[in-house]
Structure formats: structure tokens, C-alpha cells
Amino acid sequence: MNPRQLKTFLAVIRHKNLTRAAAEVNLAQSSLSDQIQALEEELGVELFLRSRQGAVPTPAGATLKAYAEEILAMNDEARAAVCAAAGNAEQSVILGALETIGAERLAPWLALFGGQNPGLALKLKVGGSGELHAQLQHGSIDVAFTFDRGQRDERFATRRICGEPLVLIAGRVSQASSFESLAAMSTAPFVATEPGCVYRHLFDAAFAEAGVTAPPIATEADSIATIIRLVASGAGYGLVPRLAVDASAARGDVVELPWPGQPPAASLVMMWRRRRVQPPALTLLLQSASEHLSPITPADARLRHAG
């Protein structure tokens, strides 16, 4: 098993389609098929069930996936460690973040960090929580900033940065009134992200923890900024991080309504792969984050308790 074969194998796993996987790894489809066939012959098992609908991993293929990710991660780690020891390490770091966190929480800090380290190349990728976790797994980002869902993976280190309060918003044009209880919200239309997104998880959890049926979702949107614009237009209510709504509230587009009972909150965390030797650029970033991003404070502890 060589790294190129394993990268090709993981591309097929991700896309479940040979044509799209071949495009990702810059191979002709016939060459991709040859690599997968050679890997299957070496292991003596079939890795994929192929059909007109695509390529689905067999139980053996699903087992190989985790090992392939670890082997490639170790390969990259070894290369980075050797380059660092030789003084040839590339000074770059790639971050991944939810759109709202990147724009509202990270931008000032990254500007400071870039100014303090002018020779270091910074890249910021924006994506959903599931996408960020996948990118962290196969090494296309070095560190991810997202909201904590309580899921732990021993391959990654997790550091809590702060608590972020969630707020209930309505469009000013709708002249919405306050709710006396969570149960009173159960028939109110809401705008939310799709199932599987961390923001949708936070929305559903706020009602599930109170033992109340979640309200109907009138409209699904793929970003918090879009949700706020839809709420401002009167499409429904929204439950969003306060850090994303300040500008719209200042313009008078939306109003913040009191949350019945203790308001929910989310823990903002950063995640990165555990390595024997961290790349120097990532070490600098982690040190800067611990010094300049909001640390845990008593107010954050109160928000965590409220959530």
C-alpha cells in the first residue's frame, strides 16, 4: 500500500463515484481503476461494490478507511518533522471555520497574528461543521474552529475558547411578540439550517433538553447570514449566535426577543490533529490563540451552565 493508492482509495470513499474521484486526484478513470484493483489484489479482498449508482465500500473497505487516513496523516507528519529538523519547514497554516466564526470571531485575531508573523502564510477555509471535520481528518486543514457537539475523537485535541450565547430573533416588520414559555413556541415558524449542521443541532437541543417539541421549520438555509436576512424579511423566527446578529440589530432589521427561561449557549472550540511533533507554524498559531482569543471566564462558565 503506497500513499498514492491510499489517497485514490479515500477519494473514491468520499465521492462514491469513480469519475469524480478521478478528477479529484488528477487521474484518468482507467488509471484510478488500476490503482484500486492493485490495492485489492495486494490485500486479497474486494474494497468496493461497483454498480451504475456508484462505488460503495465493502466492510473491508470501510475498515481500511480509518487506517488509510492514519497512514497518510503519519506520512505528512513525518515529512513535516523531517523538514523542520532540516530547517526547511514551510511556514504556512490552514484554518477551517464556520462562516460566522470566521467573520466575527477570528478575523481580528488573524489580522493580529498575521502582522506578528509576516513570513507565515495563512489560509482560511469556510465550511459546515461536517465538512470541517472531514477536512481535518484527511489533512486539508490544520485546525478547525466550530461549536462543540460533545463528540470526541482521540485523534484530535480540542480546546474550548469561550461560550457564545444564542439569541432568539424576529423581523422588525413582523412585529413579533415575546413568548411566555418554550411550549408557546412549538407552533411558531422558524428559519434554521439543515439537519446535520451544528447550528441545527443547537436549535434542536435547546428544545429537547427542555422536553418540548421543536417548532416547525418554515425555511431551511445554508448559512447564518442568510437565516438572519430571511428572519428580517418576516419568514419566521431564528435562533442564532449573538455574535452574528449585532450588525443587523444595529440597522434595525431584526429585534432580539427574550428567551423563556435560561438562554441557550454554545461552546466555541478549536480542534487539531495530535502529532508527535507539531509543525512550527501550527505551534505559533496555537500559542497565539491561547493568548489572544477569549479565554474561559466566569461569564463563559455561566453561559455553559445556561446551555
DOSEBA-143194 format. One line per field, with one value per residue (C-alpha): residue in three letters; residue number from 1; x, y, z. Coordinates in nm, 3 decimals, always signed. Each point is the difference from the previous one (the first is absolute). Layout:
<sites>
type	ALA;...
seq	NUM;...
x	X;...
y	Y;...
z	Z;...
</sites>
This chain:
<sites>
type	MET;ASN;PRO;ARG;GLN;LEU;LYS;THR;PHE;LEU;ALA;VAL;ILE;ARG;HIS;LYS;ASN;LEU;THR;ARG;ALA;ALA;ALA;GLU;VAL;ASN;LEU;ALA;GLN;SER;SER;LEU;SER;ASP;GLN;ILE;GLN;ALA;LEU;GLU;GLU;GLU;LEU;GLY;VAL;GLU;LEU;PHE;LEU;ARG;SER;ARG;GLN;GLY;ALA;VAL;PRO;THR;PRO;ALA;GLY;ALA;THR;LEU;LYS;ALA;TYR;ALA;GLU;GLU;ILE;LEU;ALA;MET;ASN;ASP;GLU;ALA;ARG;ALA;ALA;VAL;CYS;ALA;ALA;ALA;GLY;ASN;ALA;GLU;GLN;SER;VAL;ILE;LEU;GLY;ALA;LEU;GLU;THR;ILE;GLY;ALA;GLU;ARG;LEU;ALA;PRO;TRP;LEU;ALA;LEU;PHE;GLY;GLY;GLN;ASN;PRO;GLY;LEU;ALA;LEU;LYS;LEU;LYS;VAL;GLY;GLY;SER;GLY;GLU;LEU;HIS;ALA;GLN;LEU;GLN;HIS;GLY;SER;ILE;ASP;VAL;ALA;PHE;THR;PHE;ASP;ARG;GLY;GLN;ARG;ASP;GLU;ARG;PHE;ALA;THR;ARG;ARG;ILE;CYS;GLY;GLU;PRO;LEU;VAL;LEU;ILE;ALA;GLY;ARG;VAL;SER;GLN;ALA;SER;SER;PHE;GLU;SER;LEU;ALA;ALA;MET;SER;THR;ALA;PRO;PHE;VAL;ALA;THR;GLU;PRO;GLY;CYS;VAL;TYR;ARG;HIS;LEU;PHE;ASP;ALA;ALA;PHE;ALA;GLU;ALA;GLY;VAL;THR;ALA;PRO;PRO;ILE;ALA;THR;GLU;ALA;ASP;SER;ILE;ALA;THR;ILE;ILE;ARG;LEU;VAL;ALA;SER;GLY;ALA;GLY;TYR;GLY;LEU;VAL;PRO;ARG;LEU;ALA;VAL;ASP;ALA;SER;ALA;ALA;ARG;GLY;ASP;VAL;VAL;GLU;LEU;PRO;TRP;PRO;GLY;GLN;PRO;PRO;ALA;ALA;SER;LEU;VAL;MET;MET;TRP;ARG;ARG;ARG;ARG;VAL;GLN;PRO;PRO;ALA;LEU;THR;LEU;LEU;LEU;GLN;SER;ALA;SER;GLU;HIS;LEU;SER;PRO;ILE;THR;PRO;ALA;ASP;ALA;ARG;LEU;ARG;HIS;ALA;GLY
seq	1;2;3;4;5;6;7;8;9;10;11;12;13;14;15;16;17;18;19;20;21;22;23;24;25;26;27;28;29;30;31;32;33;34;35;36;37;38;39;40;41;42;43;44;45;46;47;48;49;50;51;52;53;54;55;56;57;58;59;60;61;62;63;64;65;66;67;68;69;70;71;72;73;74;75;76;77;78;79;80;81;82;83;84;85;86;87;88;89;90;91;92;93;94;95;96;97;98;99;100;101;102;103;104;105;106;107;108;109;110;111;112;113;114;115;116;117;118;119;120;121;122;123;124;125;126;127;128;129;130;131;132;133;134;135;136;137;138;139;140;141;142;143;144;145;146;147;148;149;150;151;152;153;154;155;156;157;158;159;160;161;162;163;164;165;166;167;168;169;170;171;172;173;174;175;176;177;178;179;180;181;182;183;184;185;186;187;188;189;190;191;192;193;194;195;196;197;198;199;200;201;202;203;204;205;206;207;208;209;210;211;212;213;214;215;216;217;218;219;220;221;222;223;224;225;226;227;228;229;230;231;232;233;234;235;236;237;238;239;240;241;242;243;244;245;246;247;248;249;250;251;252;253;254;255;256;257;258;259;260;261;262;263;264;265;266;267;268;269;270;271;272;273;274;275;276;277;278;279;280;281;282;283;284;285;286;287;288;289;290;291;292;293;294;295;296;297;298;299;300;301;302;303;304;305;306;307
x	+0.000;+0.161;-0.125;-0.121;-0.218;-0.143;-0.077;-0.180;-0.187;-0.118;-0.110;-0.228;-0.131;-0.086;-0.164;-0.145;+0.058;+0.307;-0.027;-0.015;+0.271;+0.227;-0.049;+0.098;+0.328;+0.078;-0.011;-0.169;-0.284;+0.182;+0.311;-0.210;-0.163;+0.345;+0.115;-0.306;+0.034;+0.369;-0.089;-0.272;+0.240;+0.265;-0.247;-0.183;-0.345;-0.259;-0.012;-0.300;-0.329;-0.033;-0.332;-0.159;-0.083;+0.367;+0.256;-0.093;+0.267;-0.023;+0.050;+0.369;+0.011;-0.170;+0.259;+0.289;-0.131;+0.109;+0.341;+0.053;-0.071;+0.244;+0.272;-0.023;-0.009;+0.314;+0.164;-0.069;+0.109;+0.329;+0.067;-0.072;+0.217;+0.294;-0.030;-0.018;+0.312;+0.181;-0.115;-0.204;-0.349;-0.257;-0.140;-0.371;-0.313;-0.352;-0.300;-0.358;-0.295;-0.374;-0.085;-0.129;+0.298;+0.248;-0.153;-0.095;+0.234;+0.320;+0.055;+0.146;+0.224;+0.126;+0.087;+0.204;+0.164;+0.090;+0.156;+0.211;+0.113;+0.046;+0.193;-0.276;-0.268;-0.354;-0.295;-0.359;-0.259;-0.369;-0.228;-0.268;+0.083;-0.007;+0.213;+0.257;+0.028;+0.055;+0.267;+0.174;-0.008;+0.169;+0.238;-0.119;-0.025;+0.226;-0.250;-0.380;-0.212;-0.357;-0.262;+0.031;-0.248;+0.146;+0.147;+0.360;+0.257;+0.327;+0.190;-0.072;+0.075;-0.283;+0.032;-0.301;+0.035;-0.313;-0.374;-0.213;-0.360;-0.280;-0.280;-0.358;-0.063;-0.298;-0.042;-0.090;-0.259;-0.181;-0.067;+0.052;-0.088;+0.190;-0.069;-0.100;+0.145;+0.184;-0.324;-0.155;+0.262;-0.094;-0.229;+0.202;+0.179;+0.379;+0.283;+0.291;+0.288;-0.030;+0.011;+0.358;+0.127;+0.128;-0.236;-0.299;+0.130;+0.009;-0.353;-0.142;+0.193;-0.139;-0.352;+0.089;+0.176;-0.314;-0.221;-0.188;-0.083;+0.215;-0.189;-0.062;+0.273;-0.161;+0.321;+0.342;+0.307;+0.368;+0.148;-0.071;+0.026;-0.277;-0.212;+0.025;-0.102;-0.298;-0.105;+0.034;-0.234;-0.265;+0.053;-0.005;+0.197;+0.364;+0.233;+0.351;+0.331;-0.003;+0.334;-0.170;-0.298;+0.148;+0.037;-0.353;-0.142;+0.186;-0.158;-0.342;-0.057;-0.070;-0.096;+0.122;-0.277;+0.042;+0.051;-0.241;+0.211;+0.377;+0.133;+0.192;+0.369;+0.263;+0.366;+0.239;+0.288;+0.310;+0.114;+0.326;+0.166;+0.219;+0.357;+0.328;+0.154;-0.225;+0.094;+0.166;-0.265;-0.282;+0.181;+0.019;-0.371;-0.099;+0.211;-0.155;-0.352;+0.060;+0.121;-0.233;-0.326;-0.255;+0.096;-0.248;-0.144;-0.263;-0.249;+0.081;-0.053;-0.341;-0.087;+0.109;-0.225;-0.286;+0.052
y	+0.000;+0.324;+0.353;+0.066;-0.310;+0.093;+0.356;-0.142;-0.247;+0.279;+0.214;-0.283;-0.034;+0.371;+0.028;-0.352;+0.060;-0.097;+0.290;+0.270;-0.172;-0.016;+0.374;+0.075;-0.196;+0.107;-0.348;-0.153;-0.225;-0.304;+0.086;+0.046;-0.339;-0.158;+0.144;-0.126;-0.341;-0.021;+0.089;-0.267;-0.260;+0.088;-0.031;-0.297;+0.154;+0.198;+0.361;+0.131;-0.125;+0.162;+0.072;+0.257;+0.203;+0.025;-0.173;-0.094;-0.127;-0.361;-0.076;-0.051;+0.337;+0.174;-0.152;+0.116;+0.360;+0.087;-0.163;+0.178;+0.336;-0.077;-0.122;+0.313;+0.223;-0.170;+0.036;+0.376;+0.026;-0.175;+0.222;+0.316;-0.115;-0.082;+0.336;+0.182;-0.181;+0.099;+0.361;-0.031;+0.004;+0.192;+0.280;-0.031;-0.104;-0.067;+0.073;-0.112;+0.176;+0.040;+0.313;+0.198;-0.089;+0.086;+0.339;+0.114;-0.173;-0.092;+0.292;+0.249;-0.265;-0.128;+0.356;+0.034;-0.340;+0.072;+0.333;-0.167;-0.276;+0.165;-0.295;-0.250;-0.074;-0.019;-0.160;+0.001;-0.242;+0.040;-0.303;-0.184;-0.195;-0.341;+0.128;+0.146;-0.325;-0.194;+0.249;-0.036;-0.378;-0.008;+0.286;+0.277;+0.235;+0.020;+0.130;+0.036;+0.254;-0.112;-0.040;-0.300;-0.284;-0.214;-0.253;-0.102;-0.154;-0.106;+0.091;+0.368;+0.241;+0.237;+0.333;+0.198;+0.368;+0.159;-0.022;+0.165;+0.088;-0.079;+0.254;-0.017;+0.247;+0.117;+0.242;+0.352;+0.009;-0.299;+0.182;-0.329;-0.024;-0.180;-0.361;-0.091;-0.351;-0.237;-0.190;+0.318;-0.010;-0.350;+0.130;+0.306;-0.019;+0.001;+0.040;-0.239;-0.181;-0.354;-0.310;-0.104;+0.356;+0.100;+0.300;-0.231;-0.229;+0.294;+0.101;-0.350;-0.051;+0.320;-0.146;-0.365;+0.081;+0.181;-0.294;+0.213;-0.084;+0.206;+0.259;-0.062;+0.110;+0.230;+0.051;-0.167;+0.204;-0.088;+0.293;+0.210;+0.322;-0.127;-0.102;+0.350;+0.157;-0.237;+0.079;+0.372;-0.050;-0.162;-0.367;-0.113;+0.006;-0.097;-0.128;+0.119;+0.087;+0.354;+0.075;-0.034;+0.225;+0.320;+0.180;-0.084;+0.105;+0.331;+0.064;-0.077;-0.297;-0.243;+0.018;-0.224;-0.160;-0.132;-0.375;-0.168;-0.128;-0.036;+0.094;-0.268;+0.032;-0.180;-0.073;+0.126;-0.247;-0.046;-0.346;-0.125;-0.334;-0.146;-0.040;-0.111;+0.318;+0.297;+0.209;+0.324;+0.217;-0.184;+0.027;+0.377;+0.015;-0.206;+0.220;+0.314;-0.140;-0.076;+0.358;+0.209;-0.185;+0.040;-0.227;-0.175;+0.251;-0.020;+0.144;-0.284;-0.251;+0.153;-0.033;-0.363;-0.067;+0.178;-0.212
z	+0.000;-0.109;+0.085;-0.354;+0.004;+0.338;-0.112;-0.303;+0.221;+0.235;-0.295;-0.114;+0.356;+0.010;-0.341;-0.036;-0.369;-0.206;-0.245;+0.269;+0.204;-0.307;-0.055;+0.361;-0.018;-0.359;-0.150;-0.297;+0.114;-0.139;+0.205;+0.312;-0.056;-0.044;+0.334;+0.185;-0.165;+0.096;+0.359;+0.009;-0.142;+0.258;+0.288;-0.149;+0.058;-0.190;+0.124;-0.196;-0.135;-0.339;-0.172;-0.229;+0.312;+0.100;+0.221;+0.356;+0.241;+0.114;+0.371;-0.081;-0.177;+0.291;+0.236;-0.218;-0.005;+0.356;-0.047;-0.333;+0.163;+0.282;-0.235;-0.215;+0.308;+0.135;-0.342;+0.002;+0.364;-0.071;-0.301;+0.201;+0.291;-0.229;-0.179;+0.333;+0.124;-0.318;+0.026;-0.320;+0.149;-0.201;+0.215;-0.071;+0.184;-0.129;+0.219;-0.047;+0.163;-0.008;-0.197;+0.297;+0.219;-0.274;-0.070;+0.348;+0.242;-0.185;-0.239;+0.255;+0.156;-0.337;-0.104;+0.321;-0.043;-0.363;+0.095;+0.268;-0.239;-0.340;-0.146;+0.072;-0.262;+0.138;-0.176;+0.129;-0.138;+0.081;+0.023;+0.194;+0.316;-0.172;-0.285;+0.240;+0.192;-0.324;-0.113;+0.335;-0.037;-0.340;+0.075;-0.233;+0.302;+0.307;+0.255;+0.008;+0.188;+0.063;+0.271;+0.229;-0.043;+0.274;-0.245;+0.075;-0.232;+0.162;-0.316;+0.063;+0.282;+0.096;+0.179;+0.119;-0.083;+0.144;+0.035;-0.266;+0.093;-0.242;-0.043;-0.120;-0.281;-0.205;-0.285;+0.104;-0.279;+0.150;+0.330;+0.183;+0.366;+0.275;+0.098;+0.354;-0.022;-0.233;-0.049;-0.139;-0.277;-0.117;-0.276;-0.099;-0.339;+0.016;-0.249;+0.063;-0.165;-0.136;+0.224;+0.064;+0.032;+0.344;+0.010;-0.060;+0.273;+0.242;-0.102;+0.051;+0.326;+0.153;-0.017;+0.059;+0.328;+0.116;-0.101;-0.251;-0.362;-0.235;-0.211;-0.370;-0.241;-0.256;-0.199;-0.001;-0.093;-0.027;+0.192;+0.307;-0.204;-0.230;+0.297;+0.147;-0.332;-0.029;+0.358;-0.074;-0.296;+0.219;-0.097;+0.362;+0.323;+0.039;+0.270;-0.087;+0.167;+0.137;-0.165;-0.341;+0.066;+0.144;-0.333;-0.114;+0.337;-0.024;-0.341;+0.144;-0.231;+0.283;+0.365;+0.281;+0.204;+0.355;+0.022;+0.244;+0.287;-0.015;-0.346;-0.191;-0.079;-0.205;+0.071;-0.267;-0.038;-0.210;-0.111;-0.148;-0.066;+0.274;-0.126;+0.151;-0.142;-0.079;-0.305;+0.117;-0.168;+0.174;+0.333;-0.045;-0.083;+0.304;+0.228;-0.145;+0.037;+0.367;+0.056;-0.216;-0.054;+0.279;+0.291;+0.224;+0.247;+0.275;-0.250;-0.240;+0.278;+0.067;-0.371;-0.002;+0.299;-0.173;-0.312
</sites>
